Amino acid sequence: MLRIKHVFATLLLGTFAIGLGAGCMELSTAPVSPPQVASEVSGQSAQSAQPAGLIDGLLGGLLRLVFRVLNIVGSIGGSLSNGRWRVDVPAGAFDGTATVKIGVASSSSADCQLEIWPADKNHFSTPVRLTANCSGISSDQLKDYIIFWFDPASRTWVPVEGSTVDLNRKTVSAPLQHFSTYKVGKAGW
C-alpha cells in the first residue's frame, strides 16, 4: 500500500510540474526567463538566483511568484490587486472575457508579472492602468519614480510613457497597452 502511495505521489508531482511549465510557456505574456528577470531586479547574479537542474530551475522560477487571478468580462472591466500592485481594467479594454493574473514574489515586490489569457486579448482598446503603492518611500524620492516594463527582446527595462506620481496617495501609475513584467523605480537609474 505504501508503494502505491509513493508511485501516485510521484506521478502527481510530475504531472503538476509539466502542467505548470507547459501552461506558463504557452502564454505570450510568459516570462522569458523568470529567474533572470528576478535577479536583474534584485541585483543578484542569474546563477545565484536559479536553482540547479532543469526541473528545479523551471519550478524555482515559477514558484517564486504568488499569483492573484480574476476573470473579467471586457464590457464590464474589473480590478485586481496583489501586494503593492493593482491593475484596473476599464470597461471596453478588450472584447469578450479573459483571465487576468498578477504575480509577485512578495507583498513588497518592486516588480510584478501581468498575464492575460487568452493571449489574443493582450492588446487593449482602452489602456489598462497599473498602480504601485509606494507608501514606504519618501515624497522627495518618490517624485522621480516611474513604471518600467521589461523588454525581453532587448533584455532592458523600458520606461512606460505616461507614468505619473501621486504624492498625496504615495502611488505611481502608468497606462498599459499590453501585459508583461513591470517594475517601479527611479527614472534614469
C-alpha positions as CSV (number, residue, x, y, z in Angstrom):
1,M,0.0,0.0,0.0
2,L,2.9,2.4,0.8
3,R,4.5,1.7,-2.6
4,I,1.2,2.6,-4.4
5,K,1.0,5.9,-2.4
6,H,4.6,6.7,-3.3
7,V,4.1,5.9,-7.1
8,F,0.9,8.0,-7.1
9,A,2.6,10.9,-5.3
10,T,5.5,10.8,-7.8
11,L,3.1,10.7,-10.8
12,L,1.1,13.6,-9.4
13,L,4.1,15.8,-8.7
14,G,5.5,15.0,-12.2
15,T,2.2,15.9,-13.9
16,F,1.9,19.1,-11.8
17,A,5.5,20.2,-12.8
18,I,4.9,19.5,-16.5
19,G,1.5,21.3,-16.4
20,L,3.0,24.3,-14.8
21,G,5.8,24.6,-17.3
22,A,3.6,23.9,-20.3
23,G,0.8,26.2,-19.2
24,C,3.1,29.2,-18.4
25,M,5.2,28.8,-21.5
26,E,2.2,28.8,-23.9
27,L,1.2,32.3,-22.9
28,S,2.6,35.2,-25.0
29,T,3.0,37.1,-21.7
30,A,5.0,34.3,-20.1
31,P,8.3,35.4,-18.7
32,V,11.3,34.7,-21.0
33,S,13.4,33.7,-18.1
34,P,11.8,34.3,-14.6
35,P,15.0,33.6,-12.6
36,Q,17.0,36.1,-14.7
37,V,14.3,38.8,-14.6
38,A,14.0,38.4,-10.9
39,S,17.8,38.5,-10.5
40,E,18.1,41.7,-12.5
41,V,15.5,43.4,-10.3
42,S,17.1,42.2,-7.0
43,G,20.7,42.7,-8.2
44,Q,21.8,39.1,-7.8
45,S,23.6,37.2,-10.5
46,A,21.5,34.9,-12.6
47,Q,23.4,31.8,-11.3
48,S,22.7,32.6,-7.7
49,A,19.0,33.2,-8.3
50,Q,18.4,30.0,-10.4
51,P,18.2,26.6,-8.7
52,A,20.3,23.8,-10.1
53,G,18.8,21.3,-12.6
54,L,16.3,21.7,-15.4
55,I,13.1,20.9,-13.4
56,D,14.3,22.8,-10.3
57,G,15.2,25.8,-12.5
58,L,11.8,25.8,-14.1
59,L,9.8,25.3,-10.9
60,G,12.1,27.6,-8.9
61,G,11.3,30.5,-11.3
62,L,7.6,29.7,-11.5
63,L,7.0,29.0,-7.8
64,R,8.8,32.2,-6.7
65,L,5.7,34.3,-7.8
66,V,2.4,34.3,-6.0
67,F,-0.4,35.0,-8.4
68,R,-3.8,36.5,-7.9
69,V,-6.4,35.7,-10.6
70,L,-9.6,37.4,-11.8
71,N,-11.9,36.5,-14.7
72,I,-13.0,39.7,-16.4
73,V,-15.9,40.4,-18.8
74,G,-14.4,43.0,-21.2
75,S,-17.6,45.1,-21.4
76,I,-17.7,45.5,-17.6
77,G,-14.0,45.7,-16.7
78,G,-12.5,45.0,-13.2
79,S,-9.7,45.5,-10.8
80,L,-7.2,43.1,-9.3
81,S,-4.6,43.7,-6.5
82,N,-1.6,41.7,-5.3
83,G,0.8,43.1,-2.7
84,R,1.6,46.7,-3.5
85,W,0.4,46.3,-7.2
86,R,-3.1,47.0,-8.6
87,V,-4.3,46.7,-12.2
88,D,-7.6,48.4,-13.3
89,V,-9.1,47.1,-16.5
90,P,-11.7,49.7,-17.8
91,A,-14.9,48.6,-19.5
92,G,-14.2,48.1,-23.2
93,A,-10.4,47.4,-22.9
94,F,-11.0,44.1,-24.8
95,D,-13.9,42.2,-26.2
96,G,-15.2,39.0,-24.6
97,T,-13.9,37.5,-21.4
98,A,-10.3,36.9,-20.2
99,T,-8.4,35.7,-17.2
100,V,-6.1,38.3,-15.7
101,K,-3.2,37.5,-13.3
102,I,-0.8,39.5,-11.2
103,G,2.3,37.6,-9.9
104,V,4.6,39.0,-7.2
105,A,7.5,37.4,-5.3
106,S,6.4,39.2,-2.0
107,S,3.9,41.8,-0.9
108,S,6.5,44.5,-1.2
109,S,8.0,43.4,-4.6
110,A,9.3,46.2,-6.7
111,D,8.2,44.2,-9.8
112,C,5.2,42.3,-10.9
113,Q,4.3,39.9,-13.8
114,L,1.0,40.6,-15.5
115,E,-0.6,37.9,-17.7
116,I,-3.8,37.6,-19.6
117,W,-5.5,34.6,-21.2
118,P,-6.4,34.0,-23.9
119,A,-3.2,35.6,-25.3
120,D,-5.1,37.4,-28.1
121,K,-6.5,39.7,-25.5
122,N,-3.1,41.1,-24.8
123,H,-3.6,44.4,-26.6
124,F,-6.1,46.9,-25.2
125,S,-8.6,49.2,-27.0
126,T,-8.5,51.4,-23.9
127,P,-5.4,51.5,-21.8
128,V,-5.3,49.4,-18.6
129,R,-3.9,51.3,-15.5
130,L,-1.2,49.7,-13.4
131,T,-0.6,51.3,-10.0
132,A,2.2,50.6,-7.4
133,N,1.7,51.6,-3.8
134,C,4.9,53.4,-2.7
135,S,3.9,54.4,0.8
136,G,7.3,53.4,2.2
137,I,9.2,55.9,0.0
138,S,9.8,59.5,1.0
139,S,8.0,62.1,-1.2
140,D,11.3,63.6,-2.1
141,Q,12.5,60.4,-3.7
142,L,9.1,59.3,-5.0
143,K,8.7,62.4,-7.2
144,D,11.3,60.9,-9.6
145,Y,9.7,57.4,-9.8
146,I,8.1,55.8,-12.9
147,I,7.0,52.4,-14.1
148,F,9.2,50.3,-16.4
149,W,8.4,47.2,-18.5
150,F,10.9,44.5,-19.2
151,D,11.5,44.1,-23.0
152,P,12.7,40.5,-23.4
153,A,13.9,41.2,-27.0
154,S,16.5,43.8,-25.8
155,R,16.7,42.5,-22.2
156,T,16.3,46.0,-20.9
157,W,13.8,47.9,-18.7
158,V,11.9,50.5,-20.7
159,P,10.1,53.5,-19.2
160,V,6.3,53.3,-19.6
161,E,5.2,56.5,-21.3
162,G,2.6,58.4,-19.3
163,S,3.8,57.3,-15.8
164,T,2.5,59.6,-13.1
165,V,3.2,60.1,-9.4
166,D,0.5,60.9,-6.8
167,L,2.4,62.3,-3.8
168,N,-0.8,62.6,-1.7
169,R,-1.6,58.9,-2.2
170,K,2.1,57.8,-2.5
171,T,1.4,55.9,-5.7
172,V,3.0,55.6,-9.1
173,S,0.7,54.7,-12.1
174,A,1.0,54.1,-15.8
175,P,-1.3,53.3,-18.7
176,L,-0.6,49.9,-20.3
177,Q,-1.2,48.8,-23.8
178,H,-0.1,45.2,-23.1
179,F,0.8,42.9,-20.2
180,S,4.4,42.0,-19.4
181,T,6.8,42.2,-16.5
182,Y,6.7,45.7,-14.8
183,K,8.6,47.4,-12.0
184,V,8.6,50.7,-10.2
185,G,11.7,52.7,-9.6
186,K,13.6,56.0,-10.0
187,A,13.7,57.4,-13.5
188,G,17.1,57.3,-15.1
189,W,18.6,54.7,-12.8
